[in-house]
C-alpha cells in the first residue's frame, strides 16, 4: 500500500481516518421530501483539521451528525480507517453548539460521564479527569454546576468531556456559535493550540470564514441546499501566523487571501439562494 509523510513526519497510509462516501440525505420520502445533502464525499486524513462552511441551511450540521453516526444517510456510507463506522461510540466524540451538559451534575461528573459508561477504572477516570481539568483551565471549577458557569466555561466542560474519551475523531458542530466574541476568540486560540499539540483528527462545522481559515488545514465550502461540496481549499498549517492570536493572523496576506476567496464562494451561494 502506498504511503506518504504527514505534517508531523509520521508515515500514513492512503486510507483516510474518516471518509464520507457519496452521502445523500432526504428528509421525507425520496423524491418527495427535502433533499438536504446531495452526493457529498470527503476524506479526512489522520491528524487533519477540516472546517466546513456554507450558507445557512446547506446541510453542514446534517453532514456532521451523519458522520457521528447520530443520523442515518439515505444513501452513502461513513468509513473509519476504511471500515464501516457503525453506530456512535467513543471513537468519535461530538461537541455541539448547545453545551448539552447535565445540569444536576458537577463539572467533574459531566466530564467523567463517558468514562463511567465505558467502565473505565476509577483511578484511570481520575487521572484523565485531572488531565482535562488542567488542559481546559477548569481546576477551580470541578465541583461547580453548569448553572454557576459562564457560557464559555460550559463549552470548555463540553470540550473536556469529548477529549477525555481520547477519541480518534473529534466532531464539532459550531461549538462557539452561541458565545460572545471575546470568549469565542479565546476558545478558538485554545483549540488551535490543542490541535498543534495533540494532532486530533477534526471535522469542524462553522459559519465563520475567519474561524475556518485560522483553525483548519483544509476548508470545504458547501453549496446552497441541497448541499453539495462546491470547493475544497488547502491551507498552510506550519506557519507562524497560525501559532499566535487570531487577530494577528488576520493581518497576514495568506489569511486575507483565503478569507476573500472563501467568502466569495459562500456569498455566491447566499445570493443564488435568494433569487431562486
Residue frames as qw, qx, qy, qz and C-alpha x, y, z in Angstrom:
[[0.000, 0.888, 0.460, 0.000, 0.00, 0.00, 0.00],
 [0.374, 0.591, -0.037, 0.714, 1.25, 3.46, -0.89],
 [0.476, -0.675, -0.366, 0.429, 2.41, 5.61, 1.99],
 [0.277, 0.713, 0.003, 0.644, 3.27, 9.26, 2.39],
 [0.414, -0.144, -0.502, 0.745, 4.55, 11.52, 5.16],
 [0.155, -0.861, -0.461, -0.151, 2.11, 13.73, 7.04],
 [0.085, 0.856, -0.137, 0.491, 2.89, 17.13, 8.58],
 [0.655, -0.694, 0.267, -0.131, 4.03, 15.50, 11.85],
 [0.108, 0.633, -0.761, -0.089, 6.65, 13.45, 10.00],
 [0.579, -0.076, 0.785, -0.209, 4.82, 10.15, 10.61],
 [0.083, 0.050, -0.834, -0.543, 4.07, 7.67, 7.86],
 [0.565, 0.258, 0.442, -0.646, 0.40, 7.38, 6.92],
 [0.385, 0.203, 0.848, 0.303, -1.38, 5.04, 4.57],
 [0.107, -0.120, -0.440, -0.884, -3.62, 6.14, 1.75],
 [0.317, -0.548, -0.765, -0.120, -6.67, 5.08, 3.78],
 [0.138, -0.587, 0.077, -0.794, -8.34, 8.17, 5.33],
 [0.000, 0.005, -0.780, 0.626, -9.06, 8.26, 9.04],
 [0.378, 0.490, 0.591, -0.517, -12.63, 9.37, 8.33],
 [0.027, -0.017, 0.649, 0.760, -14.34, 9.12, 4.98],
 [0.499, 0.464, 0.429, -0.593, -17.78, 10.32, 3.95],
 [0.183, -0.084, 0.808, 0.553, -18.57, 8.48, 0.74],
 [0.187, -0.260, -0.653, -0.686, -21.40, 9.66, -1.56],
 [0.017, -0.359, -0.735, 0.575, -23.58, 10.88, 1.31],
 [0.235, -0.338, -0.420, -0.809, -27.14, 11.86, 0.37],
 [0.019, -0.264, -0.774, 0.574, -29.83, 12.75, 2.88],
 [0.281, -0.433, -0.501, -0.695, -33.56, 13.10, 2.29],
 [0.179, 0.106, 0.655, -0.727, -35.92, 14.31, 5.00],
 [0.682, 0.360, 0.236, -0.590, -39.13, 12.60, 4.00],
 [0.861, 0.257, 0.435, 0.062, -39.69, 10.23, 1.06],
 [0.423, -0.256, 0.509, 0.705, -37.02, 10.17, -1.61],
 [0.154, 0.292, 0.621, 0.711, -38.04, 12.42, -4.49],
 [0.245, -0.731, -0.516, -0.373, -40.86, 14.00, -2.49],
 [0.541, -0.734, -0.250, 0.325, -39.31, 15.21, 0.75],
 [0.019, 0.972, -0.224, -0.063, -36.50, 17.70, 1.30],
 [0.872, 0.243, -0.143, 0.401, -33.12, 16.86, -0.20],
 [0.403, -0.903, 0.079, 0.129, -30.72, 18.26, 2.40],
 [0.299, -0.640, 0.624, 0.333, -27.39, 16.81, 1.27],
 [0.839, 0.499, 0.041, -0.212, -26.65, 15.52, -2.22],
 [0.913, 0.299, -0.067, 0.268, -23.82, 13.07, -3.03],
 [0.092, -0.911, 0.360, -0.177, -21.14, 14.53, -0.74],
 [0.935, -0.006, -0.200, 0.292, -17.78, 12.79, -0.47],
 [0.068, -0.891, 0.343, -0.290, -14.98, 13.86, 1.86],
 [0.885, -0.034, -0.351, 0.304, -11.80, 12.12, 3.00],
 [0.268, -0.894, 0.249, -0.261, -10.06, 13.31, 6.18],
 [0.677, 0.320, -0.581, 0.318, -6.54, 12.12, 6.96],
 [0.702, -0.503, -0.394, 0.314, -5.35, 11.25, 10.45],
 [0.455, -0.403, -0.136, 0.782, -4.42, 14.44, 12.31],
 [0.139, 0.312, 0.389, 0.856, -6.10, 16.71, 9.77],
 [0.083, 0.494, 0.495, -0.710, -8.33, 19.61, 10.81],
 [0.090, 0.343, 0.665, 0.658, -11.18, 20.16, 8.33],
 [0.194, 0.388, 0.390, -0.812, -13.65, 23.05, 8.53],
 [0.166, 0.464, 0.769, 0.407, -16.93, 23.01, 6.60],
 [0.090, 0.397, 0.195, -0.892, -18.53, 26.35, 5.73],
 [0.029, 0.336, 0.745, 0.575, -21.54, 27.34, 3.66],
 [0.312, -0.334, -0.085, -0.885, -24.79, 29.29, 3.74],
 [0.435, -0.065, 0.652, -0.618, -27.40, 28.65, 6.42],
 [0.794, 0.247, 0.316, -0.457, -29.49, 25.58, 5.70],
 [0.504, 0.585, -0.565, -0.292, -26.98, 24.00, 3.33],
 [0.962, -0.060, -0.240, -0.114, -26.71, 20.74, 5.30],
 [0.252, 0.615, -0.629, 0.403, -23.43, 21.30, 7.17],
 [0.436, -0.358, 0.633, -0.530, -24.76, 20.08, 10.50],
 [0.928, 0.125, 0.090, -0.338, -26.66, 17.23, 8.86],
 [0.713, 0.501, -0.475, 0.125, -23.41, 16.04, 7.31],
 [0.035, 0.514, -0.701, 0.492, -21.72, 16.11, 10.71],
 [0.683, -0.196, 0.467, -0.526, -24.48, 14.22, 12.53],
 [0.938, 0.279, -0.129, -0.158, -24.31, 11.55, 9.85],
 [0.490, 0.561, -0.592, 0.310, -20.52, 11.40, 10.25],
 [0.250, -0.430, 0.650, -0.575, -21.03, 10.98, 14.00],
 [0.247, -0.119, -0.960, -0.061, -23.48, 8.11, 13.50],
 [0.177, 0.263, 0.571, -0.758, -26.27, 10.10, 15.14],
 [0.614, 0.512, 0.145, -0.583, -28.31, 10.12, 11.95],
 [0.685, 0.103, 0.667, 0.274, -28.54, 7.70, 9.03],
 [0.093, 0.382, -0.452, -0.800, -27.76, 8.72, 5.49],
 [0.780, 0.387, 0.187, -0.456, -30.36, 8.00, 2.83],
 [0.890, 0.421, -0.084, 0.154, -27.50, 6.90, 0.58],
 [0.324, 0.728, -0.474, 0.375, -23.76, 6.51, 1.01],
 [0.861, -0.344, -0.327, 0.182, -21.58, 5.34, 3.86],
 [0.201, -0.891, 0.349, -0.209, -19.25, 6.52, 6.63],
 [0.903, 0.109, -0.323, 0.260, -15.90, 4.79, 7.00],
 [0.373, -0.853, 0.360, -0.065, -13.31, 4.95, 9.79],
 [0.319, -0.520, 0.766, 0.202, -9.91, 3.56, 8.80],
 [0.295, 0.237, -0.761, -0.526, -11.54, 2.11, 5.70],
 [0.144, -0.243, -0.957, 0.066, -14.18, 0.16, 7.61],
 [0.301, -0.651, -0.486, -0.500, -17.90, 0.92, 8.19],
 [0.002, -0.430, 0.430, -0.793, -18.10, 3.32, 11.13],
 [0.383, -0.368, -0.841, 0.108, -21.20, 1.77, 12.66],
 [0.328, -0.840, -0.409, -0.139, -23.22, 3.37, 15.50],
 [0.053, -0.869, 0.269, -0.411, -21.96, 6.20, 17.71],
 [0.893, -0.286, -0.230, 0.259, -19.13, 5.25, 20.03],
 [0.487, -0.780, 0.082, 0.385, -16.05, 6.52, 21.86],
 [0.636, 0.108, 0.380, 0.663, -14.03, 6.56, 18.63],
 [0.118, 0.509, 0.320, 0.790, -15.97, 9.66, 17.55],
 [0.207, -0.520, -0.539, 0.630, -16.62, 12.37, 20.15],
 [0.115, 0.667, 0.468, 0.568, -19.03, 15.21, 19.42],
 [0.170, -0.376, -0.343, 0.844, -19.18, 18.80, 20.68],
 [0.144, 0.705, 0.627, 0.299, -22.38, 20.71, 19.88],
 [0.060, 0.537, 0.026, 0.841, -23.20, 24.41, 19.81],
 [0.620, -0.599, 0.026, -0.506, -25.53, 23.90, 22.77],
 [0.052, -0.596, 0.750, -0.282, -23.43, 22.63, 25.60],
 [0.835, -0.083, -0.461, -0.289, -25.71, 19.63, 26.41],
 [0.170, 0.302, -0.780, 0.521, -24.33, 19.32, 29.94],
 [0.490, -0.483, -0.726, -0.008, -26.21, 17.54, 32.72],
 [0.129, -0.724, 0.063, -0.675, -27.47, 20.42, 34.89],
 [0.754, -0.606, 0.039, -0.251, -27.68, 18.35, 38.07],
 [0.920, -0.074, -0.042, 0.382, -24.11, 17.08, 37.73],
 [0.321, -0.826, 0.197, 0.419, -20.91, 18.89, 38.65],
 [0.363, 0.775, -0.452, -0.254, -18.14, 19.72, 36.19],
 [0.116, -0.431, 0.894, 0.025, -16.17, 16.63, 37.15],
 [0.581, 0.201, 0.748, -0.249, -19.25, 14.42, 36.95],
 [0.622, 0.701, 0.054, -0.345, -20.08, 15.75, 33.49],
 [0.253, 0.710, -0.630, -0.187, -16.55, 15.17, 32.24],
 [0.207, -0.296, 0.928, -0.092, -16.34, 11.64, 33.68],
 [0.749, 0.202, 0.290, -0.560, -19.75, 10.53, 32.41],
 [0.768, 0.473, -0.358, -0.243, -18.49, 8.81, 29.26],
 [0.216, 0.463, -0.827, 0.235, -15.64, 7.15, 31.14],
 [0.467, -0.098, 0.701, -0.531, -18.12, 5.72, 33.63],
 [0.820, 0.333, 0.087, -0.457, -20.37, 4.42, 30.86],
 [0.632, 0.543, -0.550, -0.053, -17.32, 2.80, 29.27],
 [0.927, -0.356, -0.115, 0.019, -16.39, 1.10, 32.55],
 [0.465, 0.594, -0.420, 0.504, -13.00, 2.78, 32.93],
 [0.644, -0.340, -0.544, 0.416, -11.49, 2.01, 36.37],
 [0.261, -0.926, -0.261, 0.073, -11.86, 4.75, 38.99],
 [0.530, -0.572, 0.198, 0.594, -8.15, 5.57, 39.26],
 [0.405, 0.149, 0.536, 0.725, -7.87, 5.99, 35.49],
 [0.012, 0.826, 0.504, 0.253, -11.02, 8.12, 35.46],
 [0.370, -0.872, -0.085, 0.310, -9.42, 10.45, 37.99],
 [0.532, -0.301, 0.378, 0.695, -6.16, 10.64, 36.05],
 [0.280, 0.411, 0.586, 0.640, -7.89, 11.51, 32.81],
 [0.149, -0.892, -0.423, -0.059, -10.21, 13.97, 34.60],
 [0.443, -0.740, 0.048, 0.504, -7.31, 15.83, 36.22],
 [0.473, -0.035, 0.490, 0.732, -5.53, 15.99, 32.88],
 [0.134, 0.611, 0.568, 0.535, -8.53, 17.60, 31.16],
 [0.295, -0.892, -0.305, 0.158, -9.23, 19.97, 34.02],
 [0.474, -0.539, 0.214, 0.662, -5.67, 21.23, 33.67],
 [0.369, 0.180, 0.580, 0.704, -5.77, 21.47, 29.87],
 [0.018, -0.673, -0.552, -0.492, -9.07, 23.36, 29.81],
 [0.072, 0.307, -0.293, 0.902, -8.35, 25.60, 32.81],
 [0.614, -0.462, -0.358, -0.531, -11.14, 24.11, 34.92],
 [0.474, 0.038, -0.750, 0.459, -9.27, 23.11, 38.08],
 [0.079, -0.018, 0.463, -0.882, -11.08, 25.65, 40.25],
 [0.581, 0.043, -0.059, -0.811, -14.48, 24.62, 38.94],
 [0.295, 0.077, -0.942, -0.141, -14.52, 20.83, 39.24],
 [0.035, -0.338, -0.852, 0.397, -17.19, 20.93, 41.96],
 [0.266, 0.299, 0.057, -0.915, -19.26, 23.65, 40.26],
 [0.507, 0.465, 0.721, -0.083, -22.56, 23.07, 38.49],
 [0.381, 0.374, 0.505, 0.678, -23.23, 24.26, 34.91],
 [0.082, -0.884, -0.412, -0.207, -25.61, 26.96, 36.13],
 [0.471, -0.803, 0.019, 0.365, -22.72, 28.51, 38.06],
 [0.550, -0.186, 0.445, 0.682, -20.54, 28.83, 34.94],
 [0.280, 0.611, -0.173, -0.720, -20.44, 31.27, 32.05],
 [0.849, 0.465, 0.055, -0.244, -21.24, 30.07, 28.54],
 [0.440, 0.696, -0.564, 0.052, -17.56, 29.92, 27.68],
 [0.251, -0.426, 0.813, -0.308, -16.77, 27.84, 30.75],
 [0.802, 0.136, 0.455, -0.363, -19.63, 25.48, 29.99],
 [0.784, 0.577, -0.189, -0.131, -18.28, 24.93, 26.50],
 [0.119, 0.630, -0.746, 0.179, -14.85, 24.20, 27.97],
 [0.575, -0.165, 0.719, -0.354, -16.53, 21.48, 30.03],
 [0.847, 0.406, 0.183, -0.290, -18.23, 20.11, 26.90],
 [0.549, 0.683, -0.482, 0.002, -14.90, 20.02, 25.04],
 [0.155, -0.499, 0.802, -0.288, -13.18, 18.38, 28.02],
 [0.758, 0.034, 0.533, -0.374, -15.94, 15.75, 28.15],
 [0.824, 0.539, -0.087, -0.150, -15.26, 14.95, 24.49],
 [0.386, 0.698, -0.583, 0.158, -11.47, 14.90, 24.79],
 [0.464, -0.473, 0.673, -0.327, -11.34, 12.85, 27.98],
 [0.923, 0.153, 0.294, -0.196, -12.57, 9.87, 25.94],
 [0.327, -0.488, 0.654, 0.478, -9.34, 10.10, 23.93],
 [0.744, 0.525, 0.337, -0.238, -11.28, 9.94, 20.68],
 [0.598, 0.030, 0.525, 0.605, -9.72, 9.11, 17.36],
 [0.127, 0.457, 0.458, 0.752, -12.01, 11.67, 15.72],
 [0.044, -0.453, -0.463, 0.760, -13.44, 14.91, 17.12],
 [0.086, 0.545, 0.624, 0.554, -16.62, 16.26, 15.53],
 [0.131, -0.403, -0.364, 0.829, -17.53, 19.85, 16.39],
 [0.131, 0.637, 0.647, 0.397, -20.80, 21.44, 15.25],
 [0.001, -0.741, -0.073, -0.668, -20.48, 25.23, 15.52],
 [0.629, -0.370, -0.567, 0.382, -19.14, 24.85, 19.07],
 [0.289, -0.245, -0.233, 0.895, -18.51, 28.58, 19.54],
 [0.001, 0.466, 0.542, 0.699, -21.61, 29.88, 17.75],
 [0.403, -0.767, -0.468, -0.175, -23.51, 30.76, 20.92],
 [0.609, -0.448, -0.220, 0.616, -20.62, 32.54, 22.63],
 [0.043, 0.969, 0.023, -0.241, -19.75, 36.22, 22.85],
 [0.619, 0.739, -0.221, 0.146, -16.97, 37.46, 20.57],
 [0.091, -0.760, 0.594, -0.248, -14.30, 37.68, 23.25],
 [0.724, -0.259, 0.611, -0.189, -14.92, 34.18, 24.61],
 [0.880, 0.451, 0.142, -0.047, -15.11, 32.79, 21.10],
 [0.400, 0.805, -0.411, 0.151, -11.69, 34.22, 20.29],
 [0.343, -0.595, 0.685, -0.245, -10.10, 32.69, 23.39],
 [0.821, -0.007, 0.548, -0.159, -11.55, 29.25, 22.65],
 [0.757, 0.648, -0.083, -0.020, -10.54, 29.42, 19.00],
 [0.192, 0.764, -0.583, 0.200, -6.96, 30.01, 20.09],
 [0.553, -0.391, 0.684, -0.271, -7.19, 27.22, 22.66],
 [0.899, 0.263, 0.326, -0.130, -8.49, 24.72, 20.12],
 [0.580, 0.754, -0.301, 0.072, -5.76, 25.76, 17.69],
 [0.106, -0.673, 0.690, -0.244, -3.13, 25.15, 20.37],
 [0.748, -0.151, 0.593, -0.258, -4.61, 21.78, 21.35],
 [0.877, 0.464, 0.096, -0.078, -4.59, 20.62, 17.76],
 [0.381, 0.770, -0.491, 0.147, -0.96, 21.63, 17.28],
 [0.270, -0.534, 0.738, -0.313, -0.02, 19.69, 20.42],
 [0.630, -0.036, 0.719, -0.292, -2.29, 16.64, 20.16],
 [0.144, 0.234, -0.748, -0.604, -2.93, 16.30, 16.40],
 [0.509, 0.310, 0.693, -0.405, -6.59, 15.36, 16.74],
 [0.093, 0.226, 0.741, 0.625, -8.50, 14.43, 13.60],
 [0.138, 0.456, 0.459, -0.750, -11.21, 17.09, 13.47],
 [0.073, 0.487, 0.642, 0.588, -14.33, 17.79, 11.42],
 [0.116, -0.414, -0.384, 0.817, -15.48, 21.28, 12.42],
 [0.141, 0.680, 0.612, 0.379, -18.69, 22.97, 11.24],
 [0.222, -0.489, -0.230, 0.811, -18.78, 26.77, 11.29],
 [0.322, 0.867, 0.376, 0.054, -20.48, 29.81, 9.79],
 [0.185, -0.917, 0.184, 0.303, -17.36, 31.90, 10.36],
 [0.765, 0.595, -0.138, 0.205, -14.97, 32.14, 7.43],
 [0.031, 0.796, -0.494, 0.350, -12.31, 33.70, 9.67],
 [0.713, -0.407, 0.514, -0.247, -12.59, 30.82, 12.14],
 [0.948, 0.266, 0.173, 0.015, -12.24, 28.31, 9.31],
 [0.550, 0.733, -0.285, 0.281, -9.13, 29.96, 7.87],
 [0.202, -0.733, 0.534, -0.370, -7.47, 30.22, 11.28],
 [0.733, -0.325, 0.533, -0.270, -8.18, 26.70, 12.50],
 [0.925, 0.216, 0.284, -0.132, -8.13, 24.39, 9.54],
 [0.438, -0.298, 0.672, 0.517, -5.74, 22.56, 7.25],
 [0.036, 0.186, 0.742, 0.643, -8.46, 22.45, 4.62],
 [0.363, 0.297, 0.341, -0.815, -11.72, 24.34, 4.16],
 [0.142, 0.304, 0.884, 0.326, -14.67, 22.63, 2.49],
 [0.277, 0.195, 0.044, -0.940, -17.21, 25.04, 1.00],
 [0.264, 0.365, 0.893, -0.007, -20.75, 23.72, 0.58],
 [0.076, -0.269, -0.474, -0.835, -23.35, 24.98, -1.85],
 [0.508, -0.079, 0.210, -0.832, -26.85, 26.14, -1.03],
 [0.568, 0.067, 0.773, -0.273, -29.42, 23.40, -0.43],
 [0.962, -0.270, -0.031, 0.030, -29.27, 20.67, -1.50],
 [0.320, -0.830, 0.431, 0.155, -25.81, 20.78, -0.01],
 [0.910, 0.335, -0.028, 0.243, -23.04, 19.71, -2.32],
 [0.594, -0.523, 0.161, 0.590, -19.30, 20.20, -1.94],
 [0.412, 0.906, 0.065, -0.074, -18.55, 23.23, -4.07],
 [0.511, 0.688, -0.399, 0.327, -14.82, 23.52, -3.49],
 [0.816, -0.498, -0.099, 0.275, -12.02, 22.43, -1.15],
 [0.257, 0.874, -0.265, 0.314, -9.17, 24.81, -0.32],
 [0.829, -0.148, -0.311, 0.440, -5.88, 23.62, 1.17],
 [0.154, -0.952, 0.107, -0.242, -4.41, 25.99, 3.75],
 [0.449, 0.470, -0.621, 0.437, -0.94, 26.16, 5.29],
 [0.759, -0.558, -0.335, -0.012, -0.54, 24.60, 8.74],
 [0.725, -0.381, -0.112, 0.562, 3.01, 25.14, 9.95],
 [0.283, 0.619, 0.085, 0.728, 3.12, 28.91, 9.56],
 [0.235, 0.010, -0.492, 0.838, 3.86, 31.50, 12.21],
 [0.330, -0.190, -0.015, -0.925, 0.52, 33.27, 11.94],
 [0.736, -0.283, -0.491, -0.372, -1.39, 30.13, 12.93],
 [0.639, -0.162, -0.614, 0.435, 0.55, 29.74, 16.16],
 [0.125, 0.005, -0.322, 0.938, -0.39, 33.16, 17.51],
 [0.277, 0.437, 0.513, -0.685, -3.51, 35.21, 18.19],
 [0.441, 0.549, 0.677, 0.214, -6.29, 35.19, 15.62],
 [0.112, 0.951, 0.124, -0.260, -6.21, 39.00, 15.48],
 [0.219, -0.663, 0.548, 0.462, -2.56, 38.89, 14.42],
 [0.483, 0.098, 0.815, 0.306, -3.25, 36.05, 11.99],
 [0.387, 0.758, 0.519, -0.076, -5.96, 38.09, 10.30],
 [0.051, 0.901, -0.175, -0.395, -3.36, 40.67, 9.23],
 [0.426, -0.330, 0.718, 0.441, -1.28, 38.21, 7.18],
 [0.369, 0.383, -0.446, -0.720, -1.59, 38.18, 3.41],
 [0.205, -0.002, -0.960, -0.190, -2.28, 34.41, 3.25],
 [0.084, 0.405, 0.777, -0.475, -5.13, 34.77, 5.73],
 [0.291, 0.527, 0.081, -0.794, -6.63, 37.73, 3.90],
 [0.311, 0.294, -0.681, -0.594, -6.40, 36.00, 0.53],
 [0.143, -0.145, -0.979, -0.007, -8.00, 32.78, 1.80],
 [0.144, 0.465, 0.613, -0.622, -10.76, 34.63, 3.62],
 [0.324, 0.464, -0.177, -0.805, -11.57, 36.63, 0.48],
 [0.308, 0.151, -0.824, -0.450, -11.76, 33.54, -1.72],
 [0.101, -0.252, -0.944, 0.187, -13.86, 31.50, 0.71],
 [0.196, 0.499, 0.440, -0.721, -16.26, 34.34, 1.47],
 [0.321, 0.359, -0.417, -0.771, -16.67, 34.94, -2.26],
 [0.268, -0.025, -0.928, -0.258, -17.71, 31.32, -2.76],
 [0.040, -0.406, -0.814, 0.414, -20.16, 31.38, 0.15],
 [0.194, 0.465, 0.134, -0.853, -21.57, 34.75, -0.91],
 [0.287, 0.151, -0.675, -0.663, -22.31, 33.39, -4.39],
 [0.245, -0.253, -0.935, -0.036, -24.42, 30.65, -2.83],
 [0.008, 0.472, 0.578, -0.666, -26.27, 33.01, -0.50],
 [0.255, 0.397, -0.168, -0.866, -27.17, 35.35, -3.38],
 [0.300, 0.046, -0.816, -0.492, -28.19, 32.47, -5.62],
 [0.137, -0.348, -0.898, 0.231, -30.49, 31.08, -2.91],
 [0.104, 0.469, 0.360, -0.800, -32.18, 34.45, -2.51],
 [0.342, 0.373, -0.321, -0.800, -33.09, 34.75, -6.18],
 [0.117, -0.039, -0.963, -0.241, -34.35, 31.17, -6.63]]
